[in-house]
C-alpha cells in the first residue's frame, strides 16, 4: 500500500495537478487542514481557462462552514481564489 499524497499546508494550493472530479474534496480537505494549522487565509490556484475549475472551487468554498468569505485574487485575473477562514476564537 502506498502512502496517500501529502500536500503542504502553507496557505497556497495549486489545483492544476488534480482532475476536475477531485477538486471539491481536495478543497474541502485543504480548508479543514489549513484551519487546523491556524491559517486564516488561503489561496487556491485553479487557472483561468473556461472557468470550470473556478466554479468548482467557489462552489466547494460556499459549502464550507469554516470559510468566512472568499473572492477572486485580483492579481491573478480570475486564476485564483482567496478564502478567508473563520477564527478558532469563540
HTML snippet that shows the backbone in 3Dmol.js (N, CA, C, O; Angstrom):
<script src="https://3Dmol.org/build/3Dmol-min.js"></script>
<div id="view" style="width:600px;height:400px;position:relative"></div>
<script>
const pdb = `
ATOM      1  N   UNK A   1       0.847  -1.179   0.000  1.00  0.00           N
ATOM      2  CA  UNK A   1       0.000   0.000   0.000  1.00  0.00           C
ATOM      3  C   UNK A   1       0.888   1.235   0.000  1.00  0.00           C
ATOM      4  O   UNK A   1       1.854   1.309   0.760  1.00  0.00           O
ATOM      5  N   UNK A   2       0.567   2.205  -0.849  1.00  0.00           N
ATOM      6  CA  UNK A   2       1.352   3.428  -0.912  1.00  0.00           C
ATOM      7  C   UNK A   2       0.774   4.468   0.030  1.00  0.00           C
ATOM      8  O   UNK A   2      -0.404   4.424   0.385  1.00  0.00           O
ATOM      9  N   UNK A   3       1.625   5.404   0.427  1.00  0.00           N
ATOM     10  CA  UNK A   3       1.174   6.495   1.289  1.00  0.00           C
ATOM     11  C   UNK A   3       0.286   7.432   0.485  1.00  0.00           C
ATOM     12  O   UNK A   3       0.525   7.640  -0.704  1.00  0.00           O
ATOM     13  N   UNK A   4      -0.733   8.000   1.117  1.00  0.00           N
ATOM     14  CA  UNK A   4      -1.564   8.977   0.408  1.00  0.00           C
ATOM     15  C   UNK A   4      -0.740  10.216   0.072  1.00  0.00           C
ATOM     16  O   UNK A   4       0.261  10.502   0.730  1.00  0.00           O
ATOM     17  N   UNK A   5      -1.159  10.934  -0.936  1.00  0.00           N
ATOM     18  CA  UNK A   5      -0.488  12.152  -1.346  1.00  0.00           C
ATOM     19  C   UNK A   5      -0.505  13.145  -0.192  1.00  0.00           C
ATOM     20  O   UNK A   5      -1.548  13.394   0.414  1.00  0.00           O
ATOM     21  N   UNK A   6       0.646  13.701   0.101  1.00  0.00           N
ATOM     22  CA  UNK A   6       0.738  14.692   1.175  1.00  0.00           C
ATOM     23  C   UNK A   6       0.942  16.068   0.559  1.00  0.00           C
ATOM     24  O   UNK A   6       1.866  16.285  -0.224  1.00  0.00           O
ATOM     25  N   UNK A   7       0.074  16.980   0.921  1.00  0.00           N
ATOM     26  CA  UNK A   7       0.127  18.340   0.406  1.00  0.00           C
ATOM     27  C   UNK A   7       0.552  19.255   1.539  1.00  0.00           C
ATOM     28  O   UNK A   7      -0.043  19.223   2.617  1.00  0.00           O
ATOM     29  N   UNK A   8       1.581  20.076   1.309  1.00  0.00           N
ATOM     30  CA  UNK A   8       1.977  21.010   2.364  1.00  0.00           C
ATOM     31  C   UNK A   8       0.859  22.015   2.645  1.00  0.00           C
ATOM     32  O   UNK A   8       0.233  22.532   1.720  1.00  0.00           O
ATOM     33  N   UNK A   9       0.618  22.282   3.913  1.00  0.00           N
ATOM     34  CA  UNK A   9      -0.412  23.240   4.320  1.00  0.00           C
ATOM     35  C   UNK A   9       0.301  24.557   4.600  1.00  0.00           C
ATOM     36  O   UNK A   9       0.606  24.887   5.746  1.00  0.00           O
ATOM     37  N   UNK A  10       0.560  25.303   3.526  1.00  0.00           N
ATOM     38  CA  UNK A  10       1.318  26.550   3.652  1.00  0.00           C
ATOM     39  C   UNK A  10       0.528  27.780   3.220  1.00  0.00           C
ATOM     40  O   UNK A  10       1.079  28.878   3.139  1.00  0.00           O
ATOM     41  N   UNK A  11      -0.766  27.596   2.942  1.00  0.00           N
ATOM     42  CA  UNK A  11      -1.608  28.720   2.575  1.00  0.00           C
ATOM     43  C   UNK A  11      -1.881  28.850   1.089  1.00  0.00           C
ATOM     44  O   UNK A  11      -2.735  29.638   0.684  1.00  0.00           O
ATOM     45  N   UNK A  12      -1.165  28.085   0.264  1.00  0.00           N
ATOM     46  CA  UNK A  12      -1.381  28.121  -1.183  1.00  0.00           C
ATOM     47  C   UNK A  12      -1.500  26.705  -1.708  1.00  0.00           C
ATOM     48  O   UNK A  12      -0.667  25.847  -1.417  1.00  0.00           O
ATOM     49  N   UNK A  13      -2.544  26.471  -2.483  1.00  0.00           N
ATOM     50  CA  UNK A  13      -2.758  25.155  -3.075  1.00  0.00           C
ATOM     51  C   UNK A  13      -2.961  25.314  -4.574  1.00  0.00           C
ATOM     52  O   UNK A  13      -3.905  25.972  -5.014  1.00  0.00           O
ATOM     53  N   UNK A  14      -2.073  24.710  -5.356  1.00  0.00           N
ATOM     54  CA  UNK A  14      -2.192  24.727  -6.816  1.00  0.00           C
ATOM     55  C   UNK A  14      -2.979  23.491  -7.235  1.00  0.00           C
ATOM     56  O   UNK A  14      -2.538  22.362  -7.024  1.00  0.00           O
ATOM     57  N   UNK A  15      -4.128  23.711  -7.820  1.00  0.00           N
ATOM     58  CA  UNK A  15      -5.040  22.617  -8.172  1.00  0.00           C
ATOM     59  C   UNK A  15      -4.830  22.081  -9.585  1.00  0.00           C
ATOM     60  O   UNK A  15      -5.595  21.224 -10.028  1.00  0.00           O
ATOM     61  N   UNK A  16      -3.829  22.554 -10.296  1.00  0.00           N
ATOM     62  CA  UNK A  16      -3.601  22.118 -11.673  1.00  0.00           C
ATOM     63  C   UNK A  16      -3.325  20.617 -11.802  1.00  0.00           C
ATOM     64  O   UNK A  16      -3.609  20.030 -12.846  1.00  0.00           O
ATOM     65  N   UNK A  17      -2.788  20.003 -10.780  1.00  0.00           N
ATOM     66  CA  UNK A  17      -2.433  18.582 -10.879  1.00  0.00           C
ATOM     67  C   UNK A  17      -3.606  17.651 -10.569  1.00  0.00           C
ATOM     68  O   UNK A  17      -3.479  16.432 -10.690  1.00  0.00           O
ATOM     69  N   UNK A  18      -4.731  18.211 -10.174  1.00  0.00           N
ATOM     70  CA  UNK A  18      -5.886  17.390  -9.807  1.00  0.00           C
ATOM     71  C   UNK A  18      -6.902  17.345 -10.944  1.00  0.00           C
ATOM     72  O   UNK A  18      -7.036  18.296 -11.714  1.00  0.00           O
ATOM     73  N   UNK A  19      -7.609  16.236 -11.032  1.00  0.00           N
ATOM     74  CA  UNK A  19      -8.681  16.110 -12.004  1.00  0.00           C
ATOM     75  C   UNK A  19      -9.912  16.845 -11.470  1.00  0.00           C
ATOM     76  O   UNK A  19     -10.087  16.996 -10.261  1.00  0.00           O
ATOM     77  N   UNK A  20     -10.752  17.293 -12.390  1.00  0.00           N
ATOM     78  CA  UNK A  20     -11.934  18.078 -12.004  1.00  0.00           C
ATOM     79  C   UNK A  20     -12.784  17.355 -10.965  1.00  0.00           C
ATOM     80  O   UNK A  20     -13.314  17.996 -10.058  1.00  0.00           O
ATOM     81  N   UNK A  21     -12.924  16.053 -11.075  1.00  0.00           N
ATOM     82  CA  UNK A  21     -13.774  15.309 -10.132  1.00  0.00           C
ATOM     83  C   UNK A  21     -13.189  15.249  -8.723  1.00  0.00           C
ATOM     84  O   UNK A  21     -13.901  14.926  -7.773  1.00  0.00           O
ATOM     85  N   UNK A  22     -11.899  15.556  -8.578  1.00  0.00           N
ATOM     86  CA  UNK A  22     -11.243  15.512  -7.269  1.00  0.00           C
ATOM     87  C   UNK A  22     -11.247  16.869  -6.553  1.00  0.00           C
ATOM     88  O   UNK A  22     -11.062  16.935  -5.338  1.00  0.00           O
ATOM     89  N   UNK A  23     -11.454  17.923  -7.300  1.00  0.00           N
ATOM     90  CA  UNK A  23     -11.213  19.270  -6.774  1.00  0.00           C
ATOM     91  C   UNK A  23     -12.064  19.614  -5.556  1.00  0.00           C
ATOM     92  O   UNK A  23     -11.531  20.130  -4.573  1.00  0.00           O
ATOM     93  N   UNK A  24     -13.349  19.349  -5.588  1.00  0.00           N
ATOM     94  CA  UNK A  24     -14.217  19.721  -4.457  1.00  0.00           C
ATOM     95  C   UNK A  24     -13.746  19.060  -3.165  1.00  0.00           C
ATOM     96  O   UNK A  24     -13.692  19.716  -2.125  1.00  0.00           O
ATOM     97  N   UNK A  25     -13.406  17.784  -3.212  1.00  0.00           N
ATOM     98  CA  UNK A  25     -12.972  17.106  -1.985  1.00  0.00           C
ATOM     99  C   UNK A  25     -11.583  17.563  -1.552  1.00  0.00           C
ATOM    100  O   UNK A  25     -11.310  17.653  -0.355  1.00  0.00           O
ATOM    101  N   UNK A  26     -10.707  17.852  -2.503  1.00  0.00           N
ATOM    102  CA  UNK A  26      -9.370  18.363  -2.168  1.00  0.00           C
ATOM    103  C   UNK A  26      -9.491  19.730  -1.500  1.00  0.00           C
ATOM    104  O   UNK A  26      -8.819  20.003  -0.506  1.00  0.00           O
ATOM    105  N   UNK A  27     -10.343  20.580  -2.045  1.00  0.00           N
ATOM    106  CA  UNK A  27     -10.552  21.911  -1.456  1.00  0.00           C
ATOM    107  C   UNK A  27     -11.098  21.777  -0.036  1.00  0.00           C
ATOM    108  O   UNK A  27     -10.616  22.450   0.875  1.00  0.00           O
ATOM    109  N   UNK A  28     -12.083  20.930   0.160  1.00  0.00           N
ATOM    110  CA  UNK A  28     -12.669  20.741   1.496  1.00  0.00           C
ATOM    111  C   UNK A  28     -11.619  20.255   2.487  1.00  0.00           C
ATOM    112  O   UNK A  28     -11.531  20.766   3.603  1.00  0.00           O
ATOM    113  N   UNK A  29     -10.834  19.278   2.085  1.00  0.00           N
ATOM    114  CA  UNK A  29      -9.790  18.754   2.980  1.00  0.00           C
ATOM    115  C   UNK A  29      -8.738  19.818   3.277  1.00  0.00           C
ATOM    116  O   UNK A  29      -8.264  19.928   4.408  1.00  0.00           O
ATOM    117  N   UNK A  30      -8.376  20.597   2.265  1.00  0.00           N
ATOM    118  CA  UNK A  30      -7.368  21.641   2.468  1.00  0.00           C
ATOM    119  C   UNK A  30      -7.885  22.729   3.402  1.00  0.00           C
ATOM    120  O   UNK A  30      -7.143  23.207   4.260  1.00  0.00           O
ATOM    121  N   UNK A  31      -9.135  23.124   3.250  1.00  0.00           N
ATOM    122  CA  UNK A  31      -9.730  24.127   4.138  1.00  0.00           C
ATOM    123  C   UNK A  31      -9.655  23.651   5.588  1.00  0.00           C
ATOM    124  O   UNK A  31      -9.258  24.411   6.471  1.00  0.00           O
ATOM    125  N   UNK A  32     -10.030  22.410   5.832  1.00  0.00           N
ATOM    126  CA  UNK A  32     -10.008  21.875   7.203  1.00  0.00           C
ATOM    127  C   UNK A  32      -8.584  21.792   7.751  1.00  0.00           C
ATOM    128  O   UNK A  32      -8.336  22.138   8.906  1.00  0.00           O
ATOM    129  N   UNK A  33      -7.650  21.332   6.914  1.00  0.00           N
ATOM    130  CA  UNK A  33      -6.258  21.222   7.359  1.00  0.00           C
ATOM    131  C   UNK A  33      -5.660  22.610   7.612  1.00  0.00           C
ATOM    132  O   UNK A  33      -4.929  22.795   8.585  1.00  0.00           O
ATOM    133  N   UNK A  34      -5.962  23.584   6.749  1.00  0.00           N
ATOM    134  CA  UNK A  34      -5.437  24.937   6.922  1.00  0.00           C
ATOM    135  C   UNK A  34      -6.008  25.577   8.186  1.00  0.00           C
ATOM    136  O   UNK A  34      -5.289  26.246   8.929  1.00  0.00           O
ATOM    137  N   UNK A  35      -7.288  25.370   8.423  1.00  0.00           N
ATOM    138  CA  UNK A  35      -7.914  25.904   9.634  1.00  0.00           C
ATOM    139  C   UNK A  35      -7.284  25.280  10.874  1.00  0.00           C
ATOM    140  O   UNK A  35      -6.987  25.975  11.846  1.00  0.00           O
ATOM    141  N   UNK A  36      -7.087  23.984  10.836  1.00  0.00           N
ATOM    142  CA  UNK A  36      -6.466  23.283  11.968  1.00  0.00           C
ATOM    143  C   UNK A  36      -5.031  23.767  12.190  1.00  0.00           C
ATOM    144  O   UNK A  36      -4.555  23.792  13.325  1.00  0.00           O
ATOM    145  N   UNK A  37      -4.343  24.149  11.114  1.00  0.00           N
ATOM    146  CA  UNK A  37      -2.973  24.648  11.213  1.00  0.00           C
ATOM    147  C   UNK A  37      -2.922  26.104  11.662  1.00  0.00           C
ATOM    148  O   UNK A  37      -1.839  26.654  11.867  1.00  0.00           O
ATOM    149  N   UNK A  38      -4.083  26.727  11.814  1.00  0.00           N
ATOM    150  CA  UNK A  38      -4.127  28.097  12.304  1.00  0.00           C
ATOM    151  C   UNK A  38      -4.085  29.162  11.221  1.00  0.00           C
ATOM    152  O   UNK A  38      -3.957  30.346  11.530  1.00  0.00           O
ATOM    153  N   UNK A  39      -4.191  28.766   9.965  1.00  0.00           N
ATOM    154  CA  UNK A  39      -4.188  29.751   8.884  1.00  0.00           C
ATOM    155  C   UNK A  39      -5.533  30.458   8.832  1.00  0.00           C
ATOM    156  O   UNK A  39      -6.564  29.849   9.120  1.00  0.00           O
ATOM    157  N   UNK A  40      -5.536  31.715   8.475  1.00  0.00           N
ATOM    158  CA  UNK A  40      -6.770  32.480   8.367  1.00  0.00           C
ATOM    159  C   UNK A  40      -7.073  32.866   6.922  1.00  0.00           C
ATOM    160  O   UNK A  40      -8.169  33.340   6.621  1.00  0.00           O
ATOM    161  N   UNK A  41      -6.107  32.664   6.032  1.00  0.00           N
ATOM    162  CA  UNK A  41      -6.314  32.987   4.624  1.00  0.00           C
ATOM    163  C   UNK A  41      -5.597  31.937   3.784  1.00  0.00           C
ATOM    164  O   UNK A  41      -4.455  31.571   4.066  1.00  0.00           O
ATOM    165  N   UNK A  42      -6.279  31.459   2.753  1.00  0.00           N
ATOM    166  CA  UNK A  42      -5.658  30.511   1.830  1.00  0.00           C
ATOM    167  C   UNK A  42      -5.892  30.971   0.399  1.00  0.00           C
ATOM    168  O   UNK A  42      -6.856  31.676   0.100  1.00  0.00           O
ATOM    169  N   UNK A  43      -4.996  30.557  -0.464  1.00  0.00           N
ATOM    170  CA  UNK A  43      -5.072  30.902  -1.882  1.00  0.00           C
ATOM    171  C   UNK A  43      -5.150  29.602  -2.670  1.00  0.00           C
ATOM    172  O   UNK A  43      -4.280  28.739  -2.548  1.00  0.00           O
ATOM    173  N   UNK A  44      -6.184  29.470  -3.466  1.00  0.00           N
ATOM    174  CA  UNK A  44      -6.408  28.274  -4.267  1.00  0.00           C
ATOM    175  C   UNK A  44      -6.218  28.643  -5.732  1.00  0.00           C
ATOM    176  O   UNK A  44      -6.989  29.428  -6.284  1.00  0.00           O
ATOM    177  N   UNK A  45      -5.197  28.081  -6.356  1.00  0.00           N
ATOM    178  CA  UNK A  45      -4.876  28.397  -7.745  1.00  0.00           C
ATOM    179  C   UNK A  45      -5.561  27.385  -8.649  1.00  0.00           C
ATOM    180  O   UNK A  45      -5.260  26.192  -8.604  1.00  0.00           O
ATOM    181  N   UNK A  46      -6.480  27.870  -9.467  1.00  0.00           N
ATOM    182  CA  UNK A  46      -7.248  26.981 -10.336  1.00  0.00           C
ATOM    183  C   UNK A  46      -7.047  27.289 -11.808  1.00  0.00           C
ATOM    184  O   UNK A  46      -7.473  26.502 -12.654  1.00  0.00           O
ATOM    185  N   UNK A  47      -6.429  28.376 -12.136  1.00  0.00           N
ATOM    186  CA  UNK A  47      -6.205  28.757 -13.525  1.00  0.00           C
ATOM    187  C   UNK A  47      -7.401  29.501 -14.102  1.00  0.00           C
ATOM    188  O   UNK A  47      -8.481  29.521 -13.512  1.00  0.00           O
ATOM    189  N   UNK A  48      -7.194  30.108 -15.255  1.00  0.00           N
ATOM    190  CA  UNK A  48      -8.253  30.920 -15.859  1.00  0.00           C
ATOM    191  C   UNK A  48      -9.126  30.097 -16.787  1.00  0.00           C
ATOM    192  O   UNK A  48     -10.305  29.906 -16.487  1.00  0.00           O
ATOM    193  N   UNK A  49      -8.624  29.622 -17.855  1.00  0.00           N
ATOM    194  CA  UNK A  49      -9.373  28.777 -18.779  1.00  0.00           C
ATOM    195  C   UNK A  49     -10.806  29.198 -19.013  1.00  0.00           C
ATOM    196  O   UNK A  49     -11.096  30.379 -19.201  1.00  0.00           O
ATOM    197  N   UNK A  50     -11.700  28.227 -19.001  1.00  0.00           N
ATOM    198  CA  UNK A  50     -13.127  28.470 -19.217  1.00  0.00           C
ATOM    199  C   UNK A  50     -13.874  28.732 -17.912  1.00  0.00           C
ATOM    200  O   UNK A  50     -15.068  29.031 -17.940  1.00  0.00           O
ATOM    201  N   UNK A  51     -13.209  28.627 -16.793  1.00  0.00           N
ATOM    202  CA  UNK A  51     -13.838  28.910 -15.507  1.00  0.00           C
ATOM    203  C   UNK A  51     -14.476  27.711 -14.827  1.00  0.00           C
ATOM    204  O   UNK A  51     -15.145  27.862 -13.805  1.00  0.00           O
ATOM    205  N   UNK A  52     -14.276  26.515 -15.386  1.00  0.00           N
ATOM    206  CA  UNK A  52     -14.884  25.318 -14.797  1.00  0.00           C
ATOM    207  C   UNK A  52     -14.308  25.040 -13.417  1.00  0.00           C
ATOM    208  O   UNK A  52     -15.054  24.859 -12.455  1.00  0.00           O
ATOM    209  N   UNK A  53     -12.978  25.006 -13.316  1.00  0.00           N
ATOM    210  CA  UNK A  53     -12.362  24.732 -12.014  1.00  0.00           C
ATOM    211  C   UNK A  53     -12.652  25.845 -11.020  1.00  0.00           C
ATOM    212  O   UNK A  53     -12.854  25.579  -9.836  1.00  0.00           O
ATOM    213  N   UNK A  54     -12.676  27.082 -11.483  1.00  0.00           N
ATOM    214  CA  UNK A  54     -13.013  28.204 -10.596  1.00  0.00           C
ATOM    215  C   UNK A  54     -14.406  27.996 -10.013  1.00  0.00           C
ATOM    216  O   UNK A  54     -14.616  28.221  -8.821  1.00  0.00           O
ATOM    217  N   UNK A  55     -15.346  27.575 -10.826  1.00  0.00           N
ATOM    218  CA  UNK A  55     -16.705  27.323 -10.366  1.00  0.00           C
ATOM    219  C   UNK A  55     -16.770  26.207  -9.350  1.00  0.00           C
ATOM    220  O   UNK A  55     -17.493  26.304  -8.358  1.00  0.00           O
ATOM    221  N   UNK A  56     -16.013  25.140  -9.592  1.00  0.00           N
ATOM    222  CA  UNK A  56     -15.983  24.014  -8.647  1.00  0.00           C
ATOM    223  C   UNK A  56     -15.387  24.461  -7.321  1.00  0.00           C
ATOM    224  O   UNK A  56     -15.916  24.134  -6.259  1.00  0.00           O
ATOM    225  N   UNK A  57     -14.279  25.214  -7.377  1.00  0.00           N
ATOM    226  CA  UNK A  57     -13.613  25.697  -6.159  1.00  0.00           C
ATOM    227  C   UNK A  57     -14.553  26.589  -5.365  1.00  0.00           C
ATOM    228  O   UNK A  57     -14.719  26.395  -4.160  1.00  0.00           O
ATOM    229  N   UNK A  58     -15.166  27.556  -6.017  1.00  0.00           N
ATOM    230  CA  UNK A  58     -16.008  28.504  -5.296  1.00  0.00           C
ATOM    231  C   UNK A  58     -17.288  27.857  -4.782  1.00  0.00           C
ATOM    232  O   UNK A  58     -17.806  28.254  -3.738  1.00  0.00           O
ATOM    233  N   UNK A  59     -17.794  26.879  -5.495  1.00  0.00           N
ATOM    234  CA  UNK A  59     -18.958  26.133  -5.005  1.00  0.00           C
ATOM    235  C   UNK A  59     -18.587  25.341  -3.751  1.00  0.00           C
ATOM    236  O   UNK A  59     -19.358  25.293  -2.793  1.00  0.00           O
ATOM    237  N   UNK A  60     -17.408  24.723  -3.759  1.00  0.00           N
ATOM    238  CA  UNK A  60     -16.947  23.968  -2.589  1.00  0.00           C
ATOM    239  C   UNK A  60     -16.741  24.897  -1.393  1.00  0.00           C
ATOM    240  O   UNK A  60     -17.090  24.548  -0.266  1.00  0.00           O
ATOM    241  N   UNK A  61     -16.179  26.072  -1.639  1.00  0.00           N
ATOM    242  CA  UNK A  61     -15.948  27.032  -0.549  1.00  0.00           C
ATOM    243  C   UNK A  61     -17.264  27.524   0.038  1.00  0.00           C
ATOM    244  O   UNK A  61     -17.369  27.738   1.246  1.00  0.00           O
ATOM    245  N   UNK A  62     -18.252  27.701  -0.807  1.00  0.00           N
ATOM    246  CA  UNK A  62     -19.562  28.173  -0.354  1.00  0.00           C
ATOM    247  C   UNK A  62     -20.199  27.206   0.640  1.00  0.00           C
ATOM    248  O   UNK A  62     -20.957  27.621   1.516  1.00  0.00           O
ATOM    249  N   UNK A  63     -19.894  25.932   0.505  1.00  0.00           N
ATOM    250  CA  UNK A  63     -20.488  24.899   1.359  1.00  0.00           C
ATOM    251  C   UNK A  63     -19.728  24.684   2.658  1.00  0.00           C
ATOM    252  O   UNK A  63     -20.198  23.963   3.538  1.00  0.00           O
ATOM    253  N   UNK A  64     -18.557  25.302   2.786  1.00  0.00           N
ATOM    254  CA  UNK A  64     -17.701  25.067   3.944  1.00  0.00           C
ATOM    255  C   UNK A  64     -18.002  26.027   5.087  1.00  0.00           C
ATOM    256  O   UNK A  64     -17.853  27.238   4.920  1.00  0.00           O
ATOM    257  N   UNK A  65     -18.424  25.518   6.247  1.00  0.00           N
ATOM    258  CA  UNK A  65     -18.689  26.401   7.391  1.00  0.00           C
ATOM    259  C   UNK A  65     -17.431  27.071   7.941  1.00  0.00           C
ATOM    260  O   UNK A  65     -17.534  28.061   8.666  1.00  0.00           O
ATOM    261  N   UNK A  66     -16.254  26.555   7.614  1.00  0.00           N
ATOM    262  CA  UNK A  66     -15.008  27.160   8.090  1.00  0.00           C
ATOM    263  C   UNK A  66     -14.571  28.344   7.226  1.00  0.00           C
ATOM    264  O   UNK A  66     -13.608  29.033   7.562  1.00  0.00           O
ATOM    265  N   UNK A  67     -15.268  28.579   6.123  1.00  0.00           N
ATOM    266  CA  UNK A  67     -14.937  29.686   5.223  1.00  0.00           C
ATOM    267  C   UNK A  67     -15.838  30.877   5.543  1.00  0.00           C
ATOM    268  O   UNK A  67     -17.058  30.816   5.391  1.00  0.00           O
ATOM    269  N   UNK A  68     -15.208  31.951   5.988  1.00  0.00           N
ATOM    270  CA  UNK A  68     -15.941  33.182   6.318  1.00  0.00           C
ATOM    271  C   UNK A  68     -16.346  33.916   5.041  1.00  0.00           C
ATOM    272  O   UNK A  68     -17.472  34.402   4.929  1.00  0.00           O
ATOM    273  N   UNK A  69     -15.422  33.995   4.079  1.00  0.00           N
ATOM    274  CA  UNK A  69     -15.688  34.655   2.798  1.00  0.00           C
ATOM    275  C   UNK A  69     -14.633  34.214   1.794  1.00  0.00           C
ATOM    276  O   UNK A  69     -13.623  33.613   2.160  1.00  0.00           O
ATOM    277  N   UNK A  70     -14.877  34.519   0.533  1.00  0.00           N
ATOM    278  CA  UNK A  70     -13.882  34.261  -0.498  1.00  0.00           C
ATOM    279  C   UNK A  70     -14.062  35.253  -1.630  1.00  0.00           C
ATOM    280  O   UNK A  70     -15.138  35.824  -1.812  1.00  0.00           O
ATOM    281  N   UNK A  71     -12.987  35.451  -2.393  1.00  0.00           N
ATOM    282  CA  UNK A  71     -13.030  36.375  -3.522  1.00  0.00           C
ATOM    283  C   UNK A  71     -11.960  35.988  -4.538  1.00  0.00           C
ATOM    284  O   UNK A  71     -10.999  35.289  -4.219  1.00  0.00           O
ATOM    285  N   UNK A  72     -12.150  36.458  -5.762  1.00  0.00           N
ATOM    286  CA  UNK A  72     -11.127  36.242  -6.781  1.00  0.00           C
ATOM    287  C   UNK A  72      -9.893  37.039  -6.406  1.00  0.00           C
ATOM    288  O   UNK A  72      -9.992  38.190  -5.981  1.00  0.00           O
ATOM    289  N   UNK A  73      -8.734  36.425  -6.563  1.00  0.00           N
ATOM    290  CA  UNK A  73      -7.486  37.134  -6.299  1.00  0.00           C
ATOM    291  C   UNK A  73      -7.275  38.135  -7.432  1.00  0.00           C
ATOM    292  O   UNK A  73      -7.096  37.726  -8.579  1.00  0.00           O
ATOM    293  N   UNK A  74      -7.291  39.431  -7.141  1.00  0.00           N
ATOM    294  CA  UNK A  74      -7.282  40.438  -8.209  1.00  0.00           C
ATOM    295  C   UNK A  74      -6.059  40.368  -9.125  1.00  0.00           C
ATOM    296  O   UNK A  74      -6.173  40.631 -10.322  1.00  0.00           O
ATOM    297  N   UNK A  75      -4.910  40.024  -8.588  1.00  0.00           N
ATOM    298  CA  UNK A  75      -3.694  39.989  -9.406  1.00  0.00           C
ATOM    299  C   UNK A  75      -3.629  38.774 -10.336  1.00  0.00           C
ATOM    300  O   UNK A  75      -2.768  38.713 -11.214  1.00  0.00           O
ATOM    301  N   UNK A  76      -4.515  37.826 -10.152  1.00  0.00           N
ATOM    302  CA  UNK A  76      -4.447  36.590 -10.940  1.00  0.00           C
ATOM    303  C   UNK A  76      -5.387  36.589 -12.147  1.00  0.00           C
ATOM    304  O   UNK A  76      -5.399  35.629 -12.917  1.00  0.00           O
ATOM    305  N   UNK A  77      -6.167  37.646 -12.318  1.00  0.00           N
ATOM    306  CA  UNK A  77      -7.102  37.737 -13.455  1.00  0.00           C
ATOM    307  C   UNK A  77      -8.005  36.510 -13.532  1.00  0.00           C
ATOM    308  O   UNK A  77      -8.099  35.862 -14.575  1.00  0.00           O
ATOM    309  N   UNK A  78      -8.664  36.198 -12.423  1.00  0.00           N
ATOM    310  CA  UNK A  78      -9.599  35.072 -12.262  1.00  0.00           C
ATOM    311  C   UNK A  78      -8.914  33.708 -12.245  1.00  0.00           C
ATOM    312  O   UNK A  78      -9.576  32.689 -12.443  1.00  0.00           O
ATOM    313  N   UNK A  79      -7.612  33.670 -12.015  1.00  0.00           N
ATOM    314  CA  UNK A  79      -6.890  32.397 -11.985  1.00  0.00           C
ATOM    315  C   UNK A  79      -6.715  31.807 -10.600  1.00  0.00           C
ATOM    316  O   UNK A  79      -6.204  30.696 -10.458  1.00  0.00           O
ATOM    317  N   UNK A  80      -7.136  32.542  -9.572  1.00  0.00           N
ATOM    318  CA  UNK A  80      -7.007  32.051  -8.198  1.00  0.00           C
ATOM    319  C   UNK A  80      -8.122  32.649  -7.346  1.00  0.00           C
ATOM    320  O   UNK A  80      -8.649  33.722  -7.639  1.00  0.00           O
ATOM    321  N   UNK A  81      -8.460  31.929  -6.293  1.00  0.00           N
ATOM    322  CA  UNK A  81      -9.466  32.378  -5.334  1.00  0.00           C
ATOM    323  C   UNK A  81      -8.823  32.431  -3.960  1.00  0.00           C
ATOM    324  O   UNK A  81      -8.101  31.514  -3.570  1.00  0.00           O
ATOM    325  N   UNK A  82      -9.084  33.498  -3.229  1.00  0.00           N
ATOM    326  CA  UNK A  82      -8.604  33.658  -1.858  1.00  0.00           C
ATOM    327  C   UNK A  82      -9.783  33.412  -0.930  1.00  0.00           C
ATOM    328  O   UNK A  82     -10.859  33.980  -1.115  1.00  0.00           O
ATOM    329  N   UNK A  83      -9.574  32.566   0.064  1.00  0.00           N
ATOM    330  CA  UNK A  83     -10.613  32.279   1.052  1.00  0.00           C
ATOM    331  C   UNK A  83     -10.141  32.748   2.416  1.00  0.00           C
ATOM    332  O   UNK A  83      -8.999  32.519   2.812  1.00  0.00           O
ATOM    333  N   UNK A  84     -11.040  33.404   3.121  1.00  0.00           N
ATOM    334  CA  UNK A  84     -10.791  33.840   4.495  1.00  0.00           C
ATOM    335  C   UNK A  84     -11.493  32.832   5.403  1.00  0.00           C
ATOM    336  O   UNK A  84     -12.694  32.593   5.280  1.00  0.00           O
ATOM    337  N   UNK A  85     -10.724  32.250   6.308  1.00  0.00           N
ATOM    338  CA  UNK A  85     -11.272  31.221   7.197  1.00  0.00           C
ATOM    339  C   UNK A  85     -11.725  31.842   8.512  1.00  0.00           C
ATOM    340  O   UNK A  85     -11.224  32.886   8.928  1.00  0.00           O
ATOM    341  N   UNK A  86     -12.676  31.184   9.155  1.00  0.00           N
ATOM    342  CA  UNK A  86     -13.158  31.666  10.445  1.00  0.00           C
ATOM    343  C   UNK A  86     -12.064  31.476  11.490  1.00  0.00           C
ATOM    344  O   UNK A  86     -11.165  30.651  11.329  1.00  0.00           O
ATOM    345  N   UNK A  87     -12.157  32.233  12.529  1.00  0.00           N
ATOM    346  CA  UNK A  87     -11.187  32.177  13.612  1.00  0.00           C
ATOM    347  C   UNK A  87     -11.568  31.049  14.568  1.00  0.00           C
ATOM    348  O   UNK A  87     -12.737  30.679  14.672  1.00  0.00           O
ATOM    349  N   UNK A  88     -10.585  30.518  15.253  1.00  0.00           N
ATOM    350  CA  UNK A  88     -10.830  29.491  16.272  1.00  0.00           C
ATOM    351  C   UNK A  88     -11.368  30.094  17.556  1.00  0.00           C
ATOM    352  O   UNK A  88     -11.863  29.373  18.422  1.00  0.00           O
ATOM    353  N   UNK A  89     -11.277  31.405  17.685  1.00  0.00           N
ATOM    354  CA  UNK A  89     -11.717  32.089  18.905  1.00  0.00           C
ATOM    355  C   UNK A  89     -13.241  32.093  18.967  1.00  0.00           C
ATOM    356  O   UNK A  89     -13.906  32.468  18.001  1.00  0.00           O
ATOM    357  N   UNK A  90     -13.786  31.679  20.095  1.00  0.00           N
ATOM    358  CA  UNK A  90     -15.237  31.649  20.267  1.00  0.00           C
ATOM    359  C   UNK A  90     -15.741  32.913  20.901  1.00  0.00           C
ATOM    360  O   UNK A  90     -16.944  33.056  21.120  1.00  0.00           O
TER     361      UNK A  90
END
`;
const viewer = $3Dmol.createViewer("view");
viewer.addModel(pdb, "pdb");
viewer.setStyle({}, {cartoon: {color: "spectrum"}});
viewer.zoomTo();
viewer.render();
</script>
